[in-house]
Amino acid sequence: MENIIDAFEVMRNKGEEPDCDEELSNRIKWLENEIPYMGFFHEIYSCEDPFGYDKRNI
């Protein structure tokens, strides 16, 4: 959760609009699914598409 909050804080400090890139989207997905940060070793990730993510509107 700290990484998610930090990402938004950095955007705010830079004067940027909130945006959810692939890295932030994966962190949110891990939190929603209660996956520890080792995330890529969880069965929710596919070997064929390990970095696939859904674009989020924030």
Buried (B, 14 or more C-beta within 10 A) or exposed (E): EEEBEEBBEEBEEEEEEEEBEEEBBBBBBBBEEEBEEEBEEEEEBEEEEEEEBEEEEE
